Amino acid sequence: MPENPTVAVSRCADYDRQQVAASLDRLLQHFGGMQSFIRPGQIVAVKPNLIAKKKPEEAATTHPSVVEAVVTLVQKAGGKPFIVDSPGGPSSKGLLNAVYRATGMAAVAERTGCGLSLDTTEMTLAHPGGKAVKQLTVLKALAEADVIIGLPKLKTHCMTRYTGAVKLMYGAIPGLKKAQYHFNMQRLEQFSNLLIDINTLLPTSLTVMDAVVGMEGDGPTAGSPREVGLLLASPSPYALDVVCANLIGINPTGLPFIRLSMERGLCPEPSGIHLTGDPLSEITPPFRLPAHRQVDFDIPGPFKGLISKLQPRPVFSPELCIGCGECHRCCPANAIEMAEGLPRVKLNSCIRCFCCQELCPHRAVSVYQIWLGKKLLR
């Protein structure tokens, strides 16, 4: 990690393609341009946040204008970019195509001529330095790229409170393998170390944060769009997350993955980060956070039953749910069953990862918590 990692900031009022391209160019000039991160002929994986089949205006996925601006600069620098991600849930070429079309990535590929990865091949890599795991199953296309450029979306998150640059690389885990890792890493500290392990195994050379419009409330997919008007970039995803968490009103040292990355010598103290570019001040009012409070998933001992009742839980709207069964298929703990065409959750088995809420295509899952739980689980 550099002694004083730099985070650059650039104003960007909206997603007009010319305006985004100009803002990104200004942003990267603070680092010497895109040519500082890639060499001619290198294969460059451009990794946006494509969490699910969402339209750009829903603010759940990285906007195609940001992806296109990055792809174009990579091409001008002589790189060979391709867009790649593995959204949550089952993985297949057909499902990937549907996500690429809905999120605007297919249109970016058509306009720029860049690659659009439909390769769902997995590979398992040894990671002797990992804290949570000593080997990881990841997308082969990402693992074999010469350079990875991360393009996260600025959002709140029902499980981790904030999601950005470090959490973005959870998309390197293929399809339903994500559910297996969720189930095996039920404590938030374990899961946070897993996120760091993924980033140390598949490090990004550059990360550009789409903060033109973010998401607040019950993110990462069921929250509300929030205009911010910024692009931010850094070679350090950890430093970028510190700055972005502060920006939206979250103390970054209170986020487990930030605290643990500091302990591992990967993340600087906030005072050690060098800010450059346009002036940056905290957003007022701060981002609205998920309304619930929770503690680590796995609560051992005699208090498990009591804590379970105080924990937040998923609730399925009979008005919005169409019985598609996506929540049932994607639940890491197999805690959701379909009964008479509608989902029912077995709370004793639920690990409160809220993958059901995150991946519901109809926003039919909300998170409910009794008032005493909100008061006690802080």
C-alpha positions in Angstrom: 0.0 0.0 0.0 1.4 3.5 -0.8 2.2 5.6 2.2 -0.4 8.2 1.3 -3.0 6.7 -1.1 -4.6 9.2 -3.3 -8.3 9.5 -4.0 -9.3 11.9 -6.8 -12.7 13.6 -7.0 -14.4 15.0 -10.1 -17.8 16.7 -10.4 -20.3 15.1 -12.8 -23.8 16.5 -12.8 -25.5 13.7 -14.8 -25.0 10.7 -17.0 -24.7 12.5 -20.3 -22.1 10.4 -22.1 -19.9 13.4 -23.1 -20.1 14.9 -19.6 -19.1 11.6 -18.0 -16.2 11.1 -20.4 -14.9 14.6 -19.7 -15.3 14.1 -15.9 -13.5 10.8 -16.0 -10.6 12.2 -18.1 -10.1 15.0 -15.6 -10.2 12.4 -12.8 -7.6 10.2 -14.2 -5.2 13.1 -15.1 -4.4 13.2 -11.4 -2.8 9.8 -11.8 -1.1 10.4 -15.2 -4.1 9.1 -17.3 -5.3 5.6 -18.1 -1.9 4.8 -19.6 -0.5 4.8 -16.0 -2.6 1.7 -15.2 -2.3 -0.4 -18.4 0.1 -1.2 -21.2 -0.7 -1.6 -24.9 -2.0 -5.1 -25.6 -3.0 -6.0 -22.1 -6.3 -7.8 -21.5 -8.4 -5.5 -19.2 -11.3 -6.8 -17.2 -13.8 -4.0 -16.6 -15.8 -5.1 -13.6 -19.0 -3.1 -12.9 -21.6 -3.8 -10.2 -24.3 -5.7 -12.1 -26.0 -7.2 -9.0 -29.2 -8.2 -10.8 -31.3 -7.5 -13.9 -31.9 -3.8 -13.1 -32.4 -0.8 -15.4 -29.8 2.0 -15.0 -32.3 4.5 -13.6 -33.0 2.2 -10.7 -29.5 3.1 -9.3 -28.7 -0.4 -8.3 -26.0 -1.0 -10.9 -23.1 0.9 -12.4 -24.4 3.3 -15.0 -23.5 2.3 -18.6 -22.2 5.9 -19.3 -19.5 5.3 -16.7 -18.6 1.9 -18.0 -18.4 3.2 -21.6 -16.1 6.1 -20.6 -13.7 3.7 -18.9 -13.8 1.2 -21.8 -13.1 4.0 -24.3 -10.1 5.3 -22.4 -8.7 1.7 -22.1 -9.0 1.3 -25.8 -7.3 4.7 -26.5 -4.4 3.5 -24.2 -4.0 0.4 -26.3 -5.7 -2.1 -23.9 -8.2 -4.8 -24.9 -11.1 -4.3 -22.5 -14.0 -6.6 -21.8 -17.0 -6.2 -19.4 -17.4 -9.0 -16.9 -19.5 -9.8 -13.8 -21.3 -12.6 -12.2 -24.6 -11.4 -10.7 -26.2 -13.2 -7.8 -28.3 -16.3 -8.3 -28.0 -19.0 -10.9 -25.5 -18.4 -13.7 -25.9 -19.1 -17.4 -25.2 -17.4 -20.7 -28.9 -16.7 -21.1 -29.2 -15.1 -17.7 -26.0 -13.1 -18.2 -27.3 -11.8 -21.5 -30.5 -10.7 -19.9 -28.6 -8.8 -17.2 -26.2 -7.2 -19.8 -29.2 -6.0 -21.8 -31.2 -4.7 -18.9 -28.2 -2.8 -17.3 -27.1 -1.2 -20.6 -23.9 -3.2 -20.9 -24.9 -4.8 -24.2 -25.4 -1.4 -25.7 -22.0 -0.3 -24.4 -20.4 -3.3 -26.1 -22.2 -2.5 -29.3 -21.1 1.1 -29.4 -17.5 0.5 -28.4 -16.8 -2.9 -29.9 -15.4 -4.2 -26.5 -15.9 -7.7 -25.3 -18.8 -8.8 -23.2 -17.9 -11.9 -21.2 -20.4 -14.8 -21.2 -17.8 -17.2 -19.8 -19.1 -18.7 -16.6 -16.1 -21.0 -16.2 -14.9 -21.3 -12.6 -11.3 -21.9 -11.3 -10.1 -22.5 -7.8 -6.9 -20.6 -6.8 -4.7 -21.1 -3.8 -4.5 -18.1 -1.4 -2.0 -18.9 1.3 -2.2 -15.4 2.7 -6.0 -15.5 3.1 -7.5 -15.0 6.6 -11.0 -16.4 6.0 -10.0 -19.0 3.3 -6.9 -20.5 1.9 -8.4 -21.1 -1.6 -11.1 -19.3 -3.5 -13.3 -20.3 -6.4 -13.5 -17.4 -8.8 -14.5 -16.5 -12.4 -11.8 -17.7 -14.7 -12.2 -14.7 -17.0 -11.3 -12.3 -14.1 -8.5 -14.4 -12.8 -6.8 -14.6 -16.2 -7.1 -10.9 -17.1 -3.8 -8.8 -17.1 -5.5 -5.9 -15.3 -8.8 -5.5 -13.4 -10.6 -2.1 -13.2 -13.4 -2.0 -10.7 -16.5 0.2 -11.2 -18.6 0.1 -8.1 -21.8 2.0 -7.3 -22.2 4.1 -4.2 -24.9 2.4 -2.1 -26.0 1.5 1.3 -26.4 -2.2 2.1 -28.8 -4.1 4.4 -26.1 -6.5 5.6 -22.9 -4.5 5.6 -24.4 -1.0 5.8 -22.2 0.3 3.0 -21.1 -1.3 -0.3 -18.5 0.1 -2.6 -15.1 -0.8 -4.0 -14.1 -3.7 -1.7 -17.5 -5.4 -1.7 -17.6 -5.0 -5.5 -15.2 -7.9 -5.9 -17.6 -10.4 -4.3 -18.9 -10.5 -7.9 -15.7 -12.5 -8.7 -17.4 -15.4 -7.0 -19.4 -17.3 -9.6 -23.2 -17.4 -9.4 -24.6 -19.6 -6.7 -21.1 -20.1 -5.2 -21.8 -16.8 -3.5 -24.6 -18.5 -1.5 -22.2 -21.2 -0.3 -19.7 -18.6 0.9 -22.5 -16.7 2.6 -23.6 -19.8 4.4 -20.1 -20.8 5.4 -19.2 -17.2 6.6 -22.2 -16.4 8.8 -20.4 -14.1 11.1 -19.9 -10.6 9.7 -16.2 -10.5 10.7 -15.7 -13.8 8.8 -17.5 -12.4 5.7 -15.5 -9.2 5.9 -12.2 -11.0 5.9 -13.5 -13.0 2.9 -14.1 -9.8 1.0 -10.6 -8.7 1.8 -9.2 -12.1 0.7 -10.9 -11.7 -2.6 -9.4 -8.3 -3.1 -5.9 -9.5 -2.2 -6.2 -12.5 -4.5 -7.6 -10.5 -7.5 -6.5 -6.9 -6.8 -7.9 -4.0 -8.9 -5.3 -1.7 -10.5 -7.8 1.2 -10.5 -11.3 1.7 -9.1 -13.7 4.3 -10.3 -16.8 5.0 -8.1 -20.0 5.8 -9.8 -21.4 8.4 -7.4 -23.3 10.5 -9.9 -26.5 8.9 -8.5 -26.2 6.5 -5.5 -28.6 4.5 -3.5 -29.7 5.1 0.1 -32.0 3.2 2.4 -32.5 -0.5 1.9 -29.7 -1.0 -0.6 -28.2 -2.6 -2.5 -31.3 -3.0 -4.7 -34.4 -2.0 -2.8 -33.3 1.5 -1.7 -34.0 4.9 -3.3 -31.8 6.8 -5.8 -29.9 9.7 -4.3 -28.2 12.4 -6.5 -24.6 13.0 -5.5 -23.0 14.3 -8.7 -19.5 12.9 -8.4 -17.0 10.4 -9.8 -14.2 9.3 -7.6 -11.1 7.1 -8.3 -8.1 5.6 -6.6 -5.6 2.8 -7.1 -6.6 1.7 -3.5 -10.1 0.3 -3.1 -9.8 0.6 0.7 -8.9 4.3 0.6 -11.7 4.9 -1.8 -14.2 3.2 0.5 -13.0 5.2 3.5 -13.6 8.5 1.6 -17.0 7.4 0.2 -18.3 6.1 3.5 -17.4 9.4 5.1 -19.0 11.2 2.3 -22.4 9.7 2.9 -22.3 10.0 6.7 -20.9 6.6 7.8 -17.9 6.3 10.1 -15.6 4.0 8.0 -13.8 2.6 11.0 -17.1 1.3 12.2 -17.4 -0.9 9.1 -15.8 -4.3 9.9 -14.1 -4.8 6.5 -12.4 -1.3 6.8 -11.3 -2.1 10.4 -9.9 -5.5 9.4 -8.2 -4.1 6.3 -6.5 -1.6 8.5 -5.3 -4.3 10.8 -3.9 -6.2 7.8 -2.0 -3.1 6.7 -4.0 -2.6 3.6 -6.0 0.5 4.5 -4.7 3.8 5.8 -6.2 5.8 8.6 -8.6 8.5 7.1 -6.0 11.2 7.9 -3.5 9.4 5.8 -5.4 9.6 2.6 -4.5 12.3 0.1 -7.5 13.9 -1.6 -7.1 15.7 -4.9 -9.4 17.2 -7.6 -12.7 19.0 -6.9 -13.5 20.0 -3.3 -15.3 17.3 -1.3 -17.7 17.8 1.6 -20.0 15.5 3.4 -23.5 15.1 1.9 -26.3 16.9 3.8 -28.4 15.3 4.9 -26.4 12.1 5.1 -27.6 9.0 3.2 -30.5 7.3 4.8 -29.3 3.9 6.2 -31.2 0.6 6.4 -33.7 1.1 9.3 -32.8 -2.2 11.1 -29.9 -3.1 13.3 -28.4 -6.6 13.6 -25.5 -8.5 15.2 -23.4 -11.2 13.6 -25.4 -14.0 11.9 -24.3 -16.9 14.0 -25.2 -16.4 17.7 -24.1 -19.4 19.8 -25.3 -20.3 23.3 -28.5 -20.0 25.2 -29.4 -16.5 23.9 -29.7 -17.6 20.3 -33.5 -17.9 20.4 -33.9 -14.5 22.1 -31.5 -12.8 19.7 -33.2 -14.4 16.8 -36.5 -12.7 17.7 -34.8 -9.3 18.0 -32.9 -9.7 14.7 -34.4 -8.2 11.5 -36.2 -10.6 9.3 -37.3 -10.7 5.6 -41.0 -10.0 5.0 -42.7 -10.9 1.7 -45.3 -8.6 0.2 -48.3 -10.6 -1.0 -49.2 -7.6 -3.3 -45.8 -7.5 -5.0 -44.7 -11.1 -4.9 -45.5 -13.1 -8.1 -44.2 -16.4 -6.7 -41.2 -16.6 -9.1 -39.2 -18.6 -6.5 -36.0 -16.6 -7.0 -35.6 -16.1 -3.3 -36.1 -19.8 -2.7 -33.4 -20.7 -5.3 -30.9 -18.2 -4.0 -31.2 -18.6 -0.2 -27.8 -19.7 1.1 -29.4 -21.4 4.2 -32.3 -23.0 2.4 -34.5 -21.1 4.8 -37.2 -20.2 2.3 -39.7 -22.7 1.1 -42.5 -22.2 -1.5 -46.0 -23.0 -0.2 -49.0 -22.5 -2.4 -46.9 -20.6 -4.8 -45.6 -18.1 -2.3 -42.4 -17.9 -0.2 -42.3 -18.6 3.5 -39.2 -18.1 5.6 -38.0 -20.5 8.4 -36.6 -17.9 10.8 -34.7 -20.5 12.9 -32.7 -21.3 9.7 -32.4 -17.7 8.4 -28.9 -16.3 8.6 -30.0 -12.7 7.9 -27.9 -12.2 4.8 -30.9 -10.7 3.0 -30.0 -12.2 -0.3 -33.7 -12.7 -0.8 -34.2 -8.9 -0.6 -31.2 -8.2 -2.7 -32.1 -10.5 -5.5 -35.9 -10.2 -5.7 -36.7 -8.9 -9.2 -40.0 -7.3 -8.0 -38.9 -5.5 -4.8 -41.3 -7.8 -2.9 -39.0 -8.4 0.0 -38.6 -5.9 2.8 -36.7 -6.1 6.1 -38.7 -5.8 9.3 -37.5 -5.5 12.9 -39.4 -5.0 16.1 -38.7 -1.7 17.9 -36.9 -3.4 20.8 -34.4 -5.0 18.4 -33.6 -1.6 16.8 -33.0 -0.2 20.3 -30.9 -3.1 21.7 -28.9 -4.3 18.6 -26.8 -1.3 17.9 
